[in-house]
Amino acid sequence: DHQLSILAIAYVYPPDAGSGTFRTLYFTNAWANSGSNVTVVTVRERDFQSTALVDAKLSEQIAPSIQVVRAAARRPLEMLIKWRDKLRAGKTQGATANLQPSSAAMSTTSRTGIGSFISNAVSNALTFPDGHSGWIPDAVRSAKKVVRSQHVDCIYASGGPWSGVLAATLVHKSRSLA
């Protein structure tokens, strides 16, 4: 009789109290209570977004046998916006002086259109597949560490946010290549 080993990758997990948390909490507890070895890779608490619903007591509902691995989340778009705001505040006035268009022939409308296009392209690239994409690299690294240290029979992914599904896909693909 083989004890099933399940790796769950879910951005939302206690103490995050978002609606998606409860589905993953229910499944992981049911698997653990049936004798499976369950490891959950989720985001670090200190990296929760300020808008996250948090219930510290919810963590008490995690079955004691479940190993919870917390991965770091970066917010590249937020970091870029902060950097942009510093530039706009004049903290690097000398560096931005050369970035201003010098041609009077360039209309405000075309600058706005091009600027808007570039801004949207950068924003979309930094938030694919969702605003939690900065969690993917460390979630994948953490999950691969679990896969290397123990036999994993099944990878469960929870989404949304869809970054958890993408992270699980990357872990599965890397496992298939090994």
Beta strands, then each sheet from edge to edge (+ up, - down):
strand 1: 5-9
strand 2: 37-43
strand 3: 67-71
strand 4: 154-157
sheet 1: 3+ 2+ 1+ 4+
end
